[in-house]
Amino acid sequence: MMEKVIATGKTVEEAVNSALEKLGTTKENVEVIVIQQPGKRLFGLMGKKDAVVQVEIIQREVNPINEAKKFLSDVFQSINLSVQIEQLNQKEHILFNLVGRDLGVLIGRRGQTLDSLQYLVNVVANKYTKDSKVRIILDAENYRSRRKQTLERLANRLAEKVVRTGRDVVLEPMTPLERKIIHTKLQNHPRVQTYSQGEEPYRKIVITKK
């Protein structure tokens, strides 16, 4: 990959834009040195001198968490939502707690919008990591906690149904995080067991008798 080019143009701006196109980057990521300003040639010779610039990519350290926050802020601004991002560093992940009014639009039906945003913010953050990946969890209005309680109650109720009827119960498709809640809740149940079947994003949990 090229990191430095020399380019020409009728103006400095034209020369810089030509260099940026060759480098495949934007102006904020480069350093520009003007080698020659455009102007008339010496002794009245025909034509004008082109501008000549050297443009070099700046190797800067990028903080993946800051980039993730910037991505979210841009999303919120684009839909005219005033949202604060509270960061809490956990042992296995980083929690971004979204604080503001009328955040239901960010949660979506059964958390689908929140899950989609969480996926995208992790993609953005991990573009800037080298060795270890970062894992960011998004939450809003304590949705994750409320959803966990709902799923645990559902797991207990359906386990009782399986014990009572002797028939397997197949749940609706869930995200890996939600399936983990169900599996964990029932892993020590004396009379039922769980497994997953199907392919993402339609993977489901099956509750069956031991």
N, C-alpha and C positions, 0 to 999 in steps of 0.2 A: 504494500500500500504506500502510495506517495505521501510524503509528509511536508514537502516544500516544492514550490514551483515558481518560476519567473514568467510573468505574462505581460502582454502589451495591450494597449487600447487607446482610442482617441482621447479618453479622459482617464483619470485615476480610477474613478468608480467603475468604468467599463473594464479596465484592466483587472481590478480586484474581482469583479463578478466572473470574469473569464477564468481566473485562478481558482475561485471557489468551485466553479463547475467542474474543473479538472480534478480537484481534490475531493469532491463529493461531500462538502461540509458547508457550514454557515459561518457568518462573519464573527460571531461571538466566540468561535472556537479557534481563531487564528490570530497571528501577529502579522501586521502589514508593514513593510519597509518600502518607501517610495524611492526607487533608484533614479528615476528621471521624470521630471514634470513635463507635460506636453507644452509645446510652444514652437515658435518659428526657428528654422534652421539658421546657422551662422552665415554671414555674408550674403543674406538674401537669397539663399538657394531655394529652389522650388520645393513646395510641399511643407508640411509641418512635422515636428518630432512627435512620435507617439509617447504616451505615458508608459513607463516601465516600472513594475512593482515586483517585489518578492513577497510571497505569502507562505507562511509556515504554520502548520497545525501546532497548537499549544497542547502539550501533554499535561493535563491537569487531573488532579485527584478528585473523583466524584463520589459524594456520599450517597449510597443507594437509598437510605431512609429519607434524606432530604428530597431526592428525586421523586420518591413515592408520594411524599406530602405535596410536592409541587404539582404532580399529576392530578391528585385528588382536588387540590385547590382550583385548578383549571377547570375540572369537571363541574365543581360546585358553582363556579363563576358563570360557566356557560349556561346553566339552568337557573341562574339568579337565586341561588340558595346561600344563606349566610350560615356557614358551618365552621366550628372550631374543631381542631384535631388534637385530642389529648393523647400523648404517647406514654405507654406503660411497658417497660421492659420486663418480660417474663423469662422464665428459665428456658423454655423451648421455642418461644416466639415473641414477637413484638405486637402489642395490642394498640391499635388506633381506635380510640373511642370518639365517635362523632357526636358533637354537642351542638344543638340548635333547635329551632322550632319547625314543626311540620316535617319531620324526617321520614314519615311513612313512605314517601316517594322513593327514598333511598333504600328502604327495606324491601318493598315489593311483596308480592304474594308469596307467603311462606319463605321469605328471605331470599328469593331468587335474585332480585336486583342487588342486594347486599353481597351475595355470593359471587355474582358476576364482577362487581367492582373489586371485591377482594382478589379474585383471580387476576384481573388486569393490573392491580397495584403490585402484586407479587411479580408479574412478568416485567413490569417497569423497573422495580427495584433490583431484580436479579440480572438485568442487562449490565449492571455496573459492579457485579461481584465477580471475583476471580476464583478463589479457593472454596470458601464455604457459602452456601446459599442462605439467604435470609427468609424467614417465614413471618408474614404479617397477617394478623387477624383483624378484621373490621367488625366493629359493633356500633349499634346506635339504639338509644332508648332501652338499653339492657336487653335487646332482642335475643342475643345468644343465650343468656341465662334463662329467660322466659321460655325459649324454644327447647332448651335442654330439659327443663322441668316437664314441659308438655310431652316430650318424647319418652321420658322415663315413666310417666303415668301411663302413656299408651303401651309401652312395653309390658308393664305389669298387668294391665287389663287384658291384652292379647295373650299373654302367657297363661292367664287363668282360663281363657277361652279354649286354648289348645288342650290344657289339662282336662277341662270339663267335657269337651266334645271328642277329643282324640284326633282331631283333624288339624293338618298343617294350616298356618295362616301366612299369606304372602302380603307383605306391605307394599305400599306404593314406592316408586323410585325415589331415592334419597341421595344426597351428596355423601362423599366418603366420611365427612365429619359427623353427619347425622347418623349414618349407619354405625359408626364407632360408638356413639352414645347408646344405641340399642344393644349392640353386642356386649358392651361393658356392663350395662345394667343387668343383663340376663346371664352373664358368663358363669355365675355361681348358683344359678337357679337349680334346685334339686331335681326338677322333673321335665324341664324343657332345654333345648339348645337352639342355637341360631347359626345360619350360614347365609352367604350372599350368592345371588345368581344373576346372570345377564351381563351385558356390556354397558359401560358408561355411555351416555348419561342416564341409562334406563336400568341400572343395577339395583336390585331389590334385596331385601332381607326376607328370609323364610324362617319362621318359628315352628319347630317340630318337637314332638315328644322324644325324650331320651330312651 
